[in-house]
C-alpha cells in the first residue's frame, strides 16, 4: 500500500486488548504451575484418543502446544489476524481516500479490534492457531493454544473434576489440530473464502463513488439498530452482519458452513472419546451446555454484537450434521468430507445430512495414494 496505514492498526489492537483484558482467577503459584503442566500432558495424551476415534492422522512432531495467559492470547491473535489480512489490505483500493482519513480509520478499527480481543480473551478455552507468530509462511507450523486461566475459571464455576475437564478441553482442541494437520488444503481454502468475502466489499474507495454515501448511511443505520437490539435483549444481526453487503453475506454462508463442520466435528469427538477416558463426561457436558445457554444479560448482548451467537449455532448445527452423517455411513464414510472443497458440506446441507451423503456418494473417489 506504498507506506499507507493498514486498514486495522494491529499494534494498537494488541496494546488495547492487553490493557483492557480482565485478570484471570487468583490462585496460588504452585497450583497454577501444576495446571499448566497437566494441560501440556493432556494435550499430548489427547493425540492418541483423537486419532483412534476419527481415523485421521496428523504429524505431531512439528505440533507445538502453548499454554498461555489472556494477554498472550490477545497478542498472538492480533499477530495472526495481521498475517491473515495483510495481503487483503494491500489489495484494497485506496484511490481518492486521503491519508489522514485512512490513518484515522485504521486507529478506530484497531481500537474496536482490541476491545473485541479483550472480551474474547476471557472466554476462549483454547484454539488451533493457523497463523502463529512466525507462522507457516515463516517456517513454523500451526500450534495449539490452551488458555490456562480460562480453563481453571470455568472448571471452578462448573464445579467439575479439574483433571477430567482439562482432558475434555484438550480433546476438542486437538481435534482442530488434526483437522488442519491431516487436511493440508483446508487452511488455504478458508483463507481464500475470507479473501472473497473482503473483496466483495468493494474496497475503501467504494464510499467515494456514486451511491457510496447512501450505502454507507444505510449500513450505519443497520449498525445502530444491531447495537440497540442487542442491548435490549431483542433478536437481530451481529455487528458484522449489520454492515455486510449481499455479496458478503452469500460468501459468509459458505464460511459458516465450514466453521460449523469444524466445530461440530470437534464437539462430537470430545463427547465420543469422553466416556472411555473421562469418568464425569456426562456431568461436564450437561453443566457446560447449560452455561452456554444461560448467559447474563450483558454477556448475551456482547455475544450478539461479536457474532458469538452464530458461533454457538455452529457447534449445534455442525454436531447435528456430523452425527447424522456418521449414523448413515459411519466415520469412514463421513471422512470423505476431508477429500476436497467439493466434499465440504454446503450451507443447505448442514441441516440435511442425507443430502450431503447422496451428493458425495455420486462423486468419484479420490485417487489411491502411491
C-alpha beads as a LAMMPS data file, in Angstrom:
LAMMPS data file: protein, C-alpha beads

370 atoms
369 bonds

1 atom types
1 bond types

-500.0 500.0 xlo xhi
-500.0 500.0 ylo yhi
-500.0 500.0 zlo zhi

Masses

1 110.0

Atoms # bond

1 1 1 0.000 0.000 0.000
2 1 1 3.046 2.265 -0.570
3 1 1 3.532 3.043 3.109
4 1 1 -0.161 3.708 3.706
5 1 1 -1.567 2.521 7.031
6 1 1 -3.200 -0.872 7.216
7 1 1 -6.992 -0.874 7.410
8 1 1 -6.587 -2.100 11.009
9 1 1 -3.853 -0.804 13.313
10 1 1 -2.916 -4.212 14.721
11 1 1 -0.272 -2.812 17.064
12 1 1 -2.937 -0.614 18.623
13 1 1 -5.338 -3.567 18.710
14 1 1 -2.809 -5.674 20.637
15 1 1 -1.996 -2.838 23.045
16 1 1 -5.685 -2.061 23.614
17 1 1 -6.595 -5.691 24.142
18 1 1 -3.825 -6.373 26.651
19 1 1 -4.720 -3.201 28.550
20 1 1 -8.460 -3.931 28.695
21 1 1 -8.400 -7.675 29.340
22 1 1 -9.514 -8.642 32.828
23 1 1 -7.125 -10.621 35.060
24 1 1 -7.696 -14.326 35.455
25 1 1 -8.605 -16.140 38.674
26 1 1 -6.195 -15.622 41.539
27 1 1 -4.744 -18.988 42.584
28 1 1 -1.503 -19.980 44.353
29 1 1 1.552 -20.064 42.091
30 1 1 2.146 -23.766 42.742
31 1 1 -1.439 -24.560 41.725
32 1 1 -1.063 -22.503 38.549
33 1 1 2.162 -24.299 37.598
34 1 1 0.523 -27.671 38.199
35 1 1 -2.422 -26.728 35.972
36 1 1 -0.057 -25.672 33.167
37 1 1 1.930 -28.907 33.353
38 1 1 -1.224 -31.027 33.400
39 1 1 -2.635 -29.235 30.373
40 1 1 0.582 -29.852 28.450
41 1 1 0.480 -33.549 29.352
42 1 1 -3.200 -33.889 28.421
43 1 1 -2.606 -32.135 25.078
44 1 1 -0.139 -34.920 24.231
45 1 1 -2.410 -37.679 25.578
46 1 1 -5.324 -36.366 23.509
47 1 1 -3.468 -37.115 20.264
48 1 1 -3.895 -40.861 20.566
49 1 1 -7.547 -40.605 21.604
50 1 1 -8.465 -38.355 18.669
51 1 1 -6.545 -40.420 16.132
52 1 1 -8.228 -43.631 17.278
53 1 1 -11.730 -42.154 17.226
54 1 1 -11.569 -40.175 13.983
55 1 1 -9.301 -42.325 11.850
56 1 1 -7.392 -39.146 10.930
57 1 1 -3.655 -38.883 11.396
58 1 1 -1.734 -35.631 11.580
59 1 1 2.014 -35.387 12.179
60 1 1 2.706 -34.395 15.774
61 1 1 6.480 -33.915 15.573
62 1 1 6.002 -30.290 14.454
63 1 1 2.905 -29.540 16.524
64 1 1 3.832 -27.201 19.369
65 1 1 1.485 -26.747 22.316
66 1 1 1.459 -23.384 24.097
67 1 1 -0.289 -22.904 27.439
68 1 1 -0.830 -19.159 27.711
69 1 1 -2.415 -16.390 29.754
70 1 1 -5.032 -13.964 28.460
71 1 1 -2.617 -11.202 27.497
72 1 1 -0.500 -13.598 25.448
73 1 1 -3.644 -14.861 23.714
74 1 1 -4.522 -11.285 22.713
75 1 1 -1.063 -10.541 21.325
76 1 1 -0.860 -13.840 19.466
77 1 1 -4.283 -13.441 17.870
78 1 1 -3.600 -9.842 16.859
79 1 1 -0.408 -11.021 15.142
80 1 1 -2.245 -13.890 13.465
81 1 1 -5.027 -11.652 12.205
82 1 1 -2.479 -9.177 10.859
83 1 1 -0.800 -12.010 8.942
84 1 1 -4.106 -13.266 7.588
85 1 1 -5.413 -9.892 6.439
86 1 1 -2.177 -8.281 5.252
87 1 1 -2.479 -9.478 1.631
88 1 1 -6.093 -8.373 1.580
89 1 1 -5.233 -4.939 2.951
90 1 1 -2.658 -4.458 0.210
91 1 1 -5.272 -5.352 -2.394
92 1 1 -7.863 -2.835 -1.179
93 1 1 -8.162 0.193 -3.468
94 1 1 -7.420 3.454 -1.638
95 1 1 -7.501 5.908 -4.523
96 1 1 -9.332 9.051 -3.535
97 1 1 -9.171 8.327 0.199
98 1 1 -6.987 10.956 1.956
99 1 1 -4.073 9.593 4.002
100 1 1 -5.288 11.222 7.266
101 1 1 -8.680 9.568 6.806
102 1 1 -7.017 6.187 6.204
103 1 1 -4.897 6.647 9.328
104 1 1 -7.899 7.643 11.452
105 1 1 -9.902 4.676 10.162
106 1 1 -7.010 2.344 10.920
107 1 1 -6.834 3.539 14.534
108 1 1 -10.595 3.314 15.017
109 1 1 -10.733 -0.245 13.743
110 1 1 -7.636 -1.041 15.825
111 1 1 -9.415 0.130 18.982
112 1 1 -12.520 -1.859 18.048
113 1 1 -10.494 -4.991 17.340
114 1 1 -8.596 -4.607 20.596
115 1 1 -11.787 -4.294 22.618
116 1 1 -13.183 -7.402 20.929
117 1 1 -10.000 -9.361 21.585
118 1 1 -10.061 -8.311 25.246
119 1 1 -13.581 -9.668 25.659
120 1 1 -12.826 -12.909 23.845
121 1 1 -9.598 -13.413 25.801
122 1 1 -11.672 -14.074 28.902
123 1 1 -13.888 -16.639 27.133
124 1 1 -11.713 -18.772 24.854
125 1 1 -10.543 -22.056 26.380
126 1 1 -8.263 -22.992 23.515
127 1 1 -7.769 -22.813 19.776
128 1 1 -5.682 -24.062 16.898
129 1 1 -3.696 -21.148 15.543
130 1 1 -3.432 -21.321 11.779
131 1 1 -1.115 -18.310 11.795
132 1 1 1.089 -18.346 14.901
133 1 1 3.857 -15.732 15.238
134 1 1 6.351 -16.590 12.506
135 1 1 3.659 -18.946 11.189
136 1 1 3.520 -21.346 8.235
137 1 1 4.850 -18.865 5.696
138 1 1 7.688 -18.090 8.097
139 1 1 8.660 -21.708 8.572
140 1 1 6.604 -22.511 11.664
141 1 1 3.598 -24.842 11.718
142 1 1 0.279 -24.037 13.299
143 1 1 0.134 -24.543 17.033
144 1 1 -2.311 -25.478 19.737
145 1 1 -3.121 -22.753 22.270
146 1 1 -4.653 -23.521 25.665
147 1 1 -5.704 -20.522 27.794
148 1 1 -4.967 -21.774 31.305
149 1 1 -6.731 -19.077 33.390
150 1 1 -9.976 -19.519 31.458
151 1 1 -9.919 -23.298 31.783
152 1 1 -9.298 -23.044 35.533
153 1 1 -12.029 -20.425 35.924
154 1 1 -14.661 -22.420 34.014
155 1 1 -13.924 -25.736 35.751
156 1 1 -14.256 -23.921 39.094
157 1 1 -17.518 -22.221 38.127
158 1 1 -18.976 -25.511 36.866
159 1 1 -17.865 -27.426 39.934
160 1 1 -16.471 -30.313 37.854
161 1 1 -13.421 -32.514 38.243
162 1 1 -10.461 -30.378 37.065
163 1 1 -8.478 -33.230 35.509
164 1 1 -11.490 -34.553 33.620
165 1 1 -12.412 -31.089 32.347
166 1 1 -8.878 -30.311 31.205
167 1 1 -8.598 -33.539 29.223
168 1 1 -12.066 -32.899 27.723
169 1 1 -10.974 -29.456 26.515
170 1 1 -7.686 -30.829 25.160
171 1 1 -9.541 -33.450 23.117
172 1 1 -11.668 -30.734 21.494
173 1 1 -8.691 -28.556 20.638
174 1 1 -6.554 -31.492 19.476
175 1 1 -9.346 -32.365 17.055
176 1 1 -8.899 -28.953 15.444
177 1 1 -5.149 -29.549 15.144
178 1 1 -5.806 -32.875 13.470
179 1 1 -8.342 -31.332 11.084
180 1 1 -5.747 -28.932 9.706
181 1 1 -2.771 -31.277 10.061
182 1 1 -4.453 -34.175 8.255
183 1 1 -6.105 -31.955 5.617
184 1 1 -3.315 -29.739 4.217
185 1 1 -5.547 -27.826 1.779
186 1 1 -8.036 -26.715 4.444
187 1 1 -6.149 -23.665 5.710
188 1 1 -5.692 -22.194 2.228
189 1 1 -9.349 -22.867 1.449
190 1 1 -10.515 -20.904 4.481
191 1 1 -8.124 -18.050 3.697
192 1 1 -9.477 -17.924 0.144
193 1 1 -13.038 -17.742 1.450
194 1 1 -12.154 -14.849 3.755
195 1 1 -10.401 -13.119 0.855
196 1 1 -13.516 -13.487 -1.266
197 1 1 -15.649 -12.002 1.485
198 1 1 -13.381 -8.980 1.909
199 1 1 -13.013 -8.487 -1.846
200 1 1 -16.779 -8.407 -2.240
201 1 1 -16.893 -5.335 -0.010
202 1 1 -15.691 -3.275 -2.959
203 1 1 -12.819 -1.638 -1.072
204 1 1 -12.447 1.674 0.693
205 1 1 -12.913 3.633 -2.494
206 1 1 -16.476 2.436 -2.782
207 1 1 -17.595 5.119 -0.372
208 1 1 -16.407 7.858 -2.694
209 1 1 -18.215 6.582 -5.778
210 1 1 -21.756 7.013 -6.949
211 1 1 -24.210 5.784 -4.370
212 1 1 -21.437 5.281 -1.806
213 1 1 -22.772 7.791 0.726
214 1 1 -26.289 6.351 0.589
215 1 1 -24.909 2.843 1.014
216 1 1 -22.739 3.904 3.952
217 1 1 -25.696 5.686 5.570
218 1 1 -27.868 2.600 5.251
219 1 1 -25.189 0.400 6.773
220 1 1 -24.705 2.911 9.588
221 1 1 -28.391 2.722 10.414
222 1 1 -28.194 -1.086 10.376
223 1 1 -25.230 -0.901 12.749
224 1 1 -27.084 1.330 15.221
225 1 1 -30.120 -0.958 15.017
226 1 1 -27.973 -4.029 15.745
227 1 1 -26.387 -2.418 18.814
228 1 1 -29.750 -1.201 20.148
229 1 1 -31.402 -4.596 19.695
230 1 1 -28.531 -6.414 21.401
231 1 1 -28.595 -4.098 24.411
232 1 1 -32.369 -4.570 24.742
233 1 1 -32.006 -8.343 24.509
234 1 1 -34.011 -8.486 21.289
235 1 1 -33.201 -10.622 18.229
236 1 1 -31.164 -9.062 15.478
237 1 1 -27.913 -9.269 13.495
238 1 1 -24.366 -9.062 14.831
239 1 1 -22.203 -6.026 14.051
240 1 1 -20.592 -7.865 11.158
241 1 1 -23.927 -8.991 9.749
242 1 1 -25.350 -5.491 10.017
243 1 1 -22.754 -3.972 7.671
244 1 1 -22.308 -6.866 5.237
245 1 1 -23.266 -6.421 1.623
246 1 1 -25.499 -9.058 -0.010
247 1 1 -22.398 -10.442 -1.761
248 1 1 -20.534 -10.763 1.538
249 1 1 -23.485 -12.488 3.163
250 1 1 -23.526 -15.121 0.430
251 1 1 -19.837 -15.882 0.940
252 1 1 -20.309 -15.792 4.703
253 1 1 -22.880 -18.571 4.472
254 1 1 -20.263 -20.879 2.999
255 1 1 -17.615 -19.785 5.522
256 1 1 -20.104 -20.538 8.289
257 1 1 -20.780 -23.978 6.839
258 1 1 -17.087 -24.858 7.012
259 1 1 -16.679 -23.486 10.534
260 1 1 -19.809 -25.342 11.647
261 1 1 -18.303 -28.547 10.311
262 1 1 -15.039 -27.988 12.201
263 1 1 -16.663 -27.012 15.490
264 1 1 -19.353 -29.674 15.335
265 1 1 -16.823 -32.365 14.491
266 1 1 -14.677 -31.356 17.477
267 1 1 -17.705 -31.451 19.791
268 1 1 -18.711 -34.912 18.537
269 1 1 -15.170 -36.215 19.021
270 1 1 -14.792 -34.819 22.545
271 1 1 -18.089 -36.402 23.579
272 1 1 -17.387 -39.639 21.682
273 1 1 -13.959 -40.135 23.223
274 1 1 -15.119 -38.966 26.624
275 1 1 -16.969 -41.997 28.046
276 1 1 -13.914 -44.224 27.577
277 1 1 -11.386 -41.948 29.295
278 1 1 -13.308 -39.285 31.258
279 1 1 -15.442 -40.616 34.078
280 1 1 -17.507 -37.465 34.575
281 1 1 -18.003 -36.528 30.911
282 1 1 -21.812 -36.551 31.105
283 1 1 -21.791 -34.160 34.054
284 1 1 -19.262 -31.909 32.320
285 1 1 -21.295 -31.747 29.096
286 1 1 -24.562 -31.068 30.914
287 1 1 -23.146 -28.238 33.013
288 1 1 -21.084 -26.774 30.179
289 1 1 -24.070 -26.759 27.841
290 1 1 -26.229 -25.088 30.475
291 1 1 -23.564 -22.410 30.872
292 1 1 -23.570 -21.808 27.118
293 1 1 -27.339 -21.427 27.006
294 1 1 -27.832 -19.210 30.076
295 1 1 -25.560 -16.152 29.762
296 1 1 -26.058 -12.997 31.777
297 1 1 -27.819 -10.122 30.051
298 1 1 -24.562 -8.226 29.495
299 1 1 -22.804 -11.288 28.134
300 1 1 -25.770 -12.088 25.905
301 1 1 -25.542 -8.599 24.392
302 1 1 -21.797 -8.942 23.817
303 1 1 -22.277 -12.363 22.249
304 1 1 -24.770 -10.880 19.829
305 1 1 -22.609 -7.918 18.898
306 1 1 -19.467 -10.007 18.349
307 1 1 -21.265 -12.754 16.498
308 1 1 -20.732 -15.358 19.228
309 1 1 -24.355 -16.459 18.994
310 1 1 -23.517 -17.617 15.483
311 1 1 -20.515 -19.436 16.934
312 1 1 -22.751 -21.345 19.333
313 1 1 -25.061 -22.243 16.466
314 1 1 -22.024 -23.609 14.652
315 1 1 -21.378 -26.070 17.485
316 1 1 -25.001 -27.202 17.496
317 1 1 -25.629 -27.361 13.751
318 1 1 -22.246 -28.849 12.970
319 1 1 -22.551 -31.563 15.595
320 1 1 -26.020 -32.474 14.330
321 1 1 -24.648 -32.764 10.779
322 1 1 -21.672 -34.904 11.814
323 1 1 -23.823 -37.275 13.874
324 1 1 -26.383 -37.503 11.078
325 1 1 -23.747 -38.493 8.528
326 1 1 -21.941 -40.933 10.843
327 1 1 -25.251 -42.623 11.662
328 1 1 -25.776 -43.265 7.936
329 1 1 -22.296 -44.115 6.617
330 1 1 -20.036 -44.493 9.644
331 1 1 -16.909 -42.496 10.495
332 1 1 -15.104 -43.779 7.413
333 1 1 -17.879 -42.537 5.146
334 1 1 -18.000 -39.225 6.987
335 1 1 -14.263 -38.735 6.452
336 1 1 -14.918 -38.175 2.750
337 1 1 -15.729 -34.662 3.887
338 1 1 -11.971 -34.010 4.064
339 1 1 -11.190 -35.057 0.475
340 1 1 -11.567 -31.671 -1.204
341 1 1 -13.512 -28.424 -1.180
342 1 1 -16.134 -30.223 -3.275
343 1 1 -16.930 -32.632 -0.446
344 1 1 -17.326 -29.975 2.238
345 1 1 -20.969 -29.512 3.238
346 1 1 -22.862 -26.698 1.601
347 1 1 -24.795 -24.343 3.827
348 1 1 -28.085 -26.021 2.862
349 1 1 -26.698 -29.476 3.698
350 1 1 -25.852 -28.663 7.308
351 1 1 -29.472 -29.299 8.229
352 1 1 -29.844 -32.150 5.742
353 1 1 -27.057 -34.744 6.210
354 1 1 -28.882 -37.124 3.858
355 1 1 -28.494 -34.612 1.025
356 1 1 -24.745 -34.451 1.641
357 1 1 -24.449 -38.250 1.701
358 1 1 -26.375 -38.504 -1.583
359 1 1 -24.331 -35.818 -3.329
360 1 1 -20.931 -37.063 -2.204
361 1 1 -21.752 -40.683 -2.987
362 1 1 -22.024 -39.649 -6.646
363 1 1 -18.565 -38.067 -6.709
364 1 1 -15.630 -40.203 -7.863
365 1 1 -13.430 -41.492 -5.059
366 1 1 -10.025 -39.818 -4.625
367 1 1 -7.101 -41.407 -6.467
368 1 1 -5.255 -44.035 -4.471
369 1 1 -2.053 -42.833 -2.846
370 1 1 1.132 -44.288 -4.227

Bonds

1 1 1 2
2 1 2 3
3 1 3 4
4 1 4 5
5 1 5 6
6 1 6 7
7 1 7 8
8 1 8 9
9 1 9 10
10 1 10 11
11 1 11 12
12 1 12 13
13 1 13 14
14 1 14 15
15 1 15 16
16 1 16 17
17 1 17 18
18 1 18 19
19 1 19 20
20 1 20 21
21 1 21 22
22 1 22 23
23 1 23 24
24 1 24 25
25 1 25 26
26 1 26 27
27 1 27 28
28 1 28 29
29 1 29 30
30 1 30 31
31 1 31 32
32 1 32 33
33 1 33 34
34 1 34 35
35 1 35 36
36 1 36 37
37 1 37 38
38 1 38 39
39 1 39 40
40 1 40 41
41 1 41 42
42 1 42 43
43 1 43 44
44 1 44 45
45 1 45 46
46 1 46 47
47 1 47 48
48 1 48 49
49 1 49 50
50 1 50 51
51 1 51 52
52 1 52 53
53 1 53 54
54 1 54 55
55 1 55 56
56 1 56 57
57 1 57 58
58 1 58 59
59 1 59 60
60 1 60 61
61 1 61 62
62 1 62 63
63 1 63 64
64 1 64 65
65 1 65 66
66 1 66 67
67 1 67 68
68 1 68 69
69 1 69 70
70 1 70 71
71 1 71 72
72 1 72 73
73 1 73 74
74 1 74 75
75 1 75 76
76 1 76 77
77 1 77 78
78 1 78 79
79 1 79 80
80 1 80 81
81 1 81 82
82 1 82 83
83 1 83 84
84 1 84 85
85 1 85 86
86 1 86 87
87 1 87 88
88 1 88 89
89 1 89 90
90 1 90 91
91 1 91 92
92 1 92 93
93 1 93 94
94 1 94 95
95 1 95 96
96 1 96 97
97 1 97 98
98 1 98 99
99 1 99 100
100 1 100 101
101 1 101 102
102 1 102 103
103 1 103 104
104 1 104 105
105 1 105 106
106 1 106 107
107 1 107 108
108 1 108 109
109 1 109 110
110 1 110 111
111 1 111 112
112 1 112 113
113 1 113 114
114 1 114 115
115 1 115 116
116 1 116 117
117 1 117 118
118 1 118 119
119 1 119 120
120 1 120 121
121 1 121 122
122 1 122 123
123 1 123 124
124 1 124 125
125 1 125 126
126 1 126 127
127 1 127 128
128 1 128 129
129 1 129 130
130 1 130 131
131 1 131 132
132 1 132 133
133 1 133 134
134 1 134 135
135 1 135 136
136 1 136 137
137 1 137 138
138 1 138 139
139 1 139 140
140 1 140 141
141 1 141 142
142 1 142 143
143 1 143 144
144 1 144 145
145 1 145 146
146 1 146 147
147 1 147 148
148 1 148 149
149 1 149 150
150 1 150 151
151 1 151 152
152 1 152 153
153 1 153 154
154 1 154 155
155 1 155 156
156 1 156 157
157 1 157 158
158 1 158 159
159 1 159 160
160 1 160 161
161 1 161 162
162 1 162 163
163 1 163 164
164 1 164 165
165 1 165 166
166 1 166 167
167 1 167 168
168 1 168 169
169 1 169 170
170 1 170 171
171 1 171 172
172 1 172 173
173 1 173 174
174 1 174 175
175 1 175 176
176 1 176 177
177 1 177 178
178 1 178 179
179 1 179 180
180 1 180 181
181 1 181 182
182 1 182 183
183 1 183 184
184 1 184 185
185 1 185 186
186 1 186 187
187 1 187 188
188 1 188 189
189 1 189 190
190 1 190 191
191 1 191 192
192 1 192 193
193 1 193 194
194 1 194 195
195 1 195 196
196 1 196 197
197 1 197 198
198 1 198 199
199 1 199 200
200 1 200 201
201 1 201 202
202 1 202 203
203 1 203 204
204 1 204 205
205 1 205 206
206 1 206 207
207 1 207 208
208 1 208 209
209 1 209 210
210 1 210 211
211 1 211 212
212 1 212 213
213 1 213 214
214 1 214 215
215 1 215 216
216 1 216 217
217 1 217 218
218 1 218 219
219 1 219 220
220 1 220 221
221 1 221 222
222 1 222 223
223 1 223 224
224 1 224 225
225 1 225 226
226 1 226 227
227 1 227 228
228 1 228 229
229 1 229 230
230 1 230 231
231 1 231 232
232 1 232 233
233 1 233 234
234 1 234 235
235 1 235 236
236 1 236 237
237 1 237 238
238 1 238 239
239 1 239 240
240 1 240 241
241 1 241 242
242 1 242 243
243 1 243 244
244 1 244 245
245 1 245 246
246 1 246 247
247 1 247 248
248 1 248 249
249 1 249 250
250 1 250 251
251 1 251 252
252 1 252 253
253 1 253 254
254 1 254 255
255 1 255 256
256 1 256 257
257 1 257 258
258 1 258 259
259 1 259 260
260 1 260 261
261 1 261 262
262 1 262 263
263 1 263 264
264 1 264 265
265 1 265 266
266 1 266 267
267 1 267 268
268 1 268 269
269 1 269 270
270 1 270 271
271 1 271 272
272 1 272 273
273 1 273 274
274 1 274 275
275 1 275 276
276 1 276 277
277 1 277 278
278 1 278 279
279 1 279 280
280 1 280 281
281 1 281 282
282 1 282 283
283 1 283 284
284 1 284 285
285 1 285 286
286 1 286 287
287 1 287 288
288 1 288 289
289 1 289 290
290 1 290 291
291 1 291 292
292 1 292 293
293 1 293 294
294 1 294 295
295 1 295 296
296 1 296 297
297 1 297 298
298 1 298 299
299 1 299 300
300 1 300 301
301 1 301 302
302 1 302 303
303 1 303 304
304 1 304 305
305 1 305 306
306 1 306 307
307 1 307 308
308 1 308 309
309 1 309 310
310 1 310 311
311 1 311 312
312 1 312 313
313 1 313 314
314 1 314 315
315 1 315 316
316 1 316 317
317 1 317 318
318 1 318 319
319 1 319 320
320 1 320 321
321 1 321 322
322 1 322 323
323 1 323 324
324 1 324 325
325 1 325 326
326 1 326 327
327 1 327 328
328 1 328 329
329 1 329 330
330 1 330 331
331 1 331 332
332 1 332 333
333 1 333 334
334 1 334 335
335 1 335 336
336 1 336 337
337 1 337 338
338 1 338 339
339 1 339 340
340 1 340 341
341 1 341 342
342 1 342 343
343 1 343 344
344 1 344 345
345 1 345 346
346 1 346 347
347 1 347 348
348 1 348 349
349 1 349 350
350 1 350 351
351 1 351 352
352 1 352 353
353 1 353 354
354 1 354 355
355 1 355 356
356 1 356 357
357 1 357 358
358 1 358 359
359 1 359 360
360 1 360 361
361 1 361 362
362 1 362 363
363 1 363 364
364 1 364 365
365 1 365 366
366 1 366 367
367 1 367 368
368 1 368 369
369 1 369 370
